[in-house]
Amino acid sequence: MSTAAERLVVIGGDAAGMSAASQAHRLRPDLEIVAFERNPHTSYSACGMPYYIDVLIAEADDLIARSPAEFERRGIQARVLHEVESINTAGRSVTVRDLVADRVTTVAFDQLVIATGAVAARPPIPGIDADGVYTLGILQDGIRIREAVDRDHPTRAVIIGGGYIGVEMAEALVGRGITVTMVDRAPEVMLSTLDPDVAALVSQAVRDAGITLHLDERIEEIALRDGRVAGVQTSSTLLPADLVIVGTGIRPNTRIAAEAGIELGNSGGIIVDDRMHTGTEGIWAAGDCVETMHMLTQRPVHIALGTVANKTGRVCGINLGGGDVRFPGVLGTAITKFFDTEIARTGLSEREAHDAGIDYSAGMVQSTTRAGYYPGAREMWVKLLAERGSGRLLGGQIVGGPGAGKRIDTIATAVAAGITAAELEYLDLSYAPPFSPVWDPVQIAARKAAAST
């Protein structure tokens, strides 16, 4: 008499969920693995959606790393258009709705991974649900926006929010020939992740591209005409619009976890240990729905990045498969671009260092991406934070032309390694005129930061 295989159920079919499923299957091919995804796609690059809307990426399928059929061939059941509605922790089962057949079933599990991701914030603005108003969270959102641009040929767009999504979508829509206006409540764009002096450089780059910025302004309502968006009313003016993108942030998608009694942290994310296990036996979580530990402050944070989702999913799957891997935490290292301006950050900003009670010094320098005399050299700015007394590096921010941004990885590595600003100044970095000045801008900033510690 055969014994039924142990079943792993995964809720969420994107980066974290399918990374966990793949690692668990690799280490334990005897596991029966069933993944449920409420949307039509699995394992896609959400970060590529603005470039798909800009038609730099030809097809939506180009953003998909692995389709449901590919997972099936590898022995993982990937059931798209199936939404998990509830988790019964005592009964070891989930309730699943087949969104096509509109049929509800109960599926038992031995182990469960919650990888429900995050959802785009929709502020309570009158008219926000009107035709022509979009958020950008899942691949289907990107497909809808591109279809709308292709079909309706909008000429004026308003972007609500000046964060990563807002900046990237501004470039994409300008690339489609649309006049763009951006509105943000903060005095600079990207102020939630950059210091004001660095964010001001990004704001100027946005203005230089012909985008009108309305900063320090609130959105009061979406103006409608015949049920469709016609404009955005701010605290100071009415901005005409055929298309509105809402990019006001995201929040962890943790409703069903909370309803099941799984503990959430102050950020709203699921609390997990460094093996990605929750406090409930046999239940794991990974990706944008969880809290992770900040390497410097040792405080839980919610940082929704594709890099973090993939890594936490991998750690989760390896441990499910019998391994013992620990997730070391996050620094919030991120990079984006706005046309030729590259924007990157890692570690703590001044606000974050202050909130953590860390006494710090800051050094900011202006330099060039290459030797100043070499063709193609572009301006760049580097800002570094170091702890007073110890000189330990705390973080960095970069804004500049092509070749500037990926220098953030040097800073992230230095911060993770716990080296000081003085040590970074004399680190043996490479040099040739096509790549950097003889003193790399990162090292010049380290010198300045070290001088104040």
Disulfide bonds with the S-S distance in Angstrom:
none
